Amino acid sequence: MKTFLKELWTSIAATVFLCVIVSGIYPVVVWGLAQVLFPRQANGNLIERNGQIVGSELLAQGFSGPRYFHPRPSLAGTGYDPLNSGGSNLGPTSQKLIDGIKANAAQYRQENGLAADATVPADAVTASGSGLDPHISIQNAKLQIPRIAKERGISEEMVRAQVGKATDRPFLGIGGDPGVNVLKLNIALDGIVQTNSLAEKKQ
């Protein structure tokens, strides 16, 4: 009986000790180090505009206006819903998937003034697995540049420069292809328009 009680007490003490370490001290230490060493990343890579949080670099938002770069299609909830991340789960032979891609391709070509048989980047017509991919491919961005420049009344060179600034490249050149962050890019373009407008008023 004494042996049993001793082993029981040892087990209880070990369980409590591990709970304190694993569920208490360890998370607090990791959180504290993250706040000190990587505060921006630890808090979700939030983007502020005029003192207001407008989104995160890690999550896509829907942009449909002709003045904006458009992100990948999204099937997260009703679209770009961070609380309902997910894809369609449709297989490559699904007629619904095929029809959806064809419709997206036709819309993309029309929006960007492309020929009816022009090749369209895959990320422009297919949703990501999460529906919240914040990036588009460089090729996708390049095809949208003429439309953006025309709608905003600025040069394509100026838009192209902003695309370059909003391009995230893989660490050490490995781990994937470069991607253009749509939210950062659109915010930067809005900033250019505001700056130009203020300059014109001063003149």
SEPA-894965 format. One record per residue (C-alpha): x, y, z. Coordinates in steps of 0.1 Angstrom, whole numbers, plus 5000, padded with zeros to 4 digits. Example, Ala and Ser with C-alpha at 12.3 -4.5 7.8 and 13.67 -1.06 7.14 Angstrom:
// SEPA-894965
<<5123; 4955; 5078>>
<<5137; 4989; 5071>>
// end
This chain:
// SEPA-894965
<<5000; 5000; 5000>>
<<5028; 5024; 5009>>
<<5045; 5017; 4976>>
<<5012; 5023; 4957>>
<<5007; 5057; 4975>>
<<5043; 5067; 4969>>
<<5040; 5059; 4931>>
<<5007; 5077; 4930>>
<<5021; 5108; 4947>>
<<5051; 5107; 4924>>
<<5028; 5105; 4893>>
<<5007; 5134; 4905>>
<<5037; 5156; 4913>>
<<5053; 5148; 4879>>
<<5020; 5157; 4861>>
<<5016; 5190; 4880>>
<<5053; 5199; 4874>>
<<5050; 5191; 4837>>
<<5018; 5211; 4833>>
<<5034; 5241; 4849>>
<<5064; 5238; 4826>>
<<5047; 5229; 4794>>
<<5014; 5248; 4797>>
<<5027; 5277; 4817>>
<<5063; 5287; 4818>>
<<5073; 5275; 4783>>
<<5045; 5294; 4764>>
<<5052; 5325; 4784>>
<<5090; 5324; 4777>>
<<5084; 5317; 4740>>
<<5058; 5346; 4738>>
<<5082; 5369; 4756>>
<<5111; 5361; 4734>>
<<5090; 5365; 4703>>
<<5077; 5399; 4715>>
<<5113; 5411; 4721>>
<<5131; 5396; 4690>>
<<5103; 5395; 4664>>
<<5074; 5417; 4676>>
<<5060; 5424; 4642>>
<<5059; 5387; 4631>>
<<5046; 5376; 4665>>
<<5017; 5399; 4663>>
<<5006; 5388; 4628>>
<<5025; 5410; 4604>>
<<4998; 5436; 4607>>
<<4996; 5465; 4582>>
<<4986; 5500; 4593>>
<<4973; 5528; 4572>>
<<4967; 5563; 4587>>
<<4970; 5548; 4621>>
<<4944; 5521; 4615>>
<<4951; 5484; 4611>>
<<4938; 5474; 4576>>
<<4950; 5438; 4574>>
<<4978; 5414; 4576>>
<<5006; 5406; 4552>>
<<4998; 5369; 4557>>
<<4961; 5370; 4547>>
<<4945; 5379; 4513>>
<<4917; 5404; 4510>>
<<4893; 5407; 4481>>
<<4899; 5435; 4456>>
<<4876; 5437; 4426>>
<<4879; 5474; 4414>>
<<4897; 5480; 4382>>
<<4922; 5504; 4400>>
<<4935; 5475; 4421>>
<<4956; 5444; 4416>>
<<4933; 5414; 4421>>
<<4944; 5385; 4443>>
<<4939; 5348; 4437>>
<<4903; 5336; 4437>>
<<4891; 5325; 4471>>
<<4868; 5298; 4483>>
<<4873; 5305; 4520>>
<<4837; 5309; 4532>>
<<4820; 5335; 4509>>
<<4856; 5345; 4498>>
<<4886; 5357; 4518>>
<<4870; 5348; 4551>>
<<4899; 5343; 4576>>
<<4875; 5324; 4600>>
<<4865; 5299; 4573>>
<<4898; 5290; 4555>>
<<4896; 5262; 4529>>
<<4895; 5252; 4493>>
<<4869; 5236; 4471>>
<<4882; 5200; 4475>>
<<4872; 5194; 4439>>
<<4894; 5169; 4420>>
<<4911; 5176; 4387>>
<<4885; 5157; 4367>>
<<4856; 5177; 4383>>
<<4835; 5194; 4357>>
<<4825; 5221; 4382>>
<<4862; 5229; 4388>>
<<4869; 5229; 4350>>
<<4839; 5252; 4343>>
<<4850; 5275; 4371>>
<<4885; 5278; 4358>>
<<4873; 5286; 4323>>
<<4850; 5313; 4337>>
<<4878; 5328; 4357>>
<<4901; 5328; 4327>>
<<4875; 5345; 4305>>
<<4869; 5372; 4331>>
<<4907; 5377; 4337>>
<<4913; 5381; 4300>>
<<4884; 5406; 4297>>
<<4895; 5426; 4327>>
<<4931; 5429; 4315>>
<<4925; 5434; 4278>>
<<4940; 5401; 4267>>
<<4933; 5381; 4236>>
<<4907; 5353; 4239>>
<<4934; 5327; 4235>>
<<4960; 5344; 4257>>
<<4977; 5322; 4283>>
<<4966; 5330; 4318>>
<<4987; 5323; 4349>>
<<4974; 5294; 4370>>
<<4972; 5314; 4402>>
<<4949; 5339; 4384>>
<<4921; 5313; 4379>>
<<4926; 5288; 4408>>
<<4921; 5293; 4445>>
<<4948; 5283; 4470>>
<<4942; 5255; 4495>>
<<4935; 5280; 4522>>
<<4917; 5306; 4501>>
<<4938; 5332; 4519>>
<<4971; 5332; 4499>>
<<4983; 5369; 4501>>
<<5006; 5365; 4471>>
<<5001; 5363; 4433>>
<<5028; 5353; 4409>>
<<5051; 5379; 4392>>
<<5036; 5370; 4358>>
<<5001; 5375; 4371>>
<<5011; 5410; 4384>>
<<5028; 5419; 4351>>
<<4996; 5412; 4332>>
<<4976; 5435; 4354>>
<<5001; 5464; 4353>>
<<4987; 5481; 4321>>
<<4951; 5481; 4335>>
<<4963; 5496; 4368>>
<<4984; 5522; 4352>>
<<4956; 5533; 4329>>
<<4929; 5534; 4356>>
<<4952; 5554; 4380>>
<<4966; 5577; 4353>>
<<5002; 5569; 4362>>
<<5030; 5553; 4341>>
<<5035; 5515; 4338>>
<<5071; 5521; 4350>>
<<5058; 5535; 4383>>
<<5034; 5506; 4388>>
<<5062; 5481; 4379>>
<<5085; 5497; 4405>>
<<5058; 5492; 4432>>
<<5054; 5456; 4421>>
<<5091; 5450; 4427>>
<<5089; 5465; 4461>>
<<5059; 5443; 4471>>
<<5076; 5412; 4459>>
<<5086; 5387; 4486>>
<<5114; 5364; 4477>>
<<5122; 5330; 4494>>
<<5148; 5330; 4520>>
<<5183; 5323; 4505>>
<<5165; 5317; 4472>>
<<5150; 5284; 4482>>
<<5116; 5272; 4494>>
<<5094; 5284; 4465>>
<<5090; 5311; 4439>>
<<5088; 5349; 4445>>
<<5054; 5362; 4452>>
<<5038; 5397; 4450>>
<<5019; 5407; 4482>>
<<4986; 5422; 4468>>
<<4976; 5440; 4499>>
<<5010; 5458; 4504>>
<<5010; 5466; 4467>>
<<4975; 5482; 4466>>
<<4982; 5502; 4497>>
<<5014; 5515; 4482>>
<<4996; 5525; 4450>>
<<4969; 5544; 4470>>
<<4997; 5562; 4487>>
<<5012; 5573; 4454>>
<<4978; 5587; 4443>>
<<4974; 5606; 4476>>
<<5009; 5620; 4473>>
<<5003; 5632; 4437>>
<<4970; 5647; 4447>>
<<4986; 5667; 4475>>
<<5014; 5679; 4452>>
<<4988; 5691; 4426>>
<<4969; 5710; 4452>>
<<5000; 5728; 4464>>
<<5008; 5739; 4428>>
// end
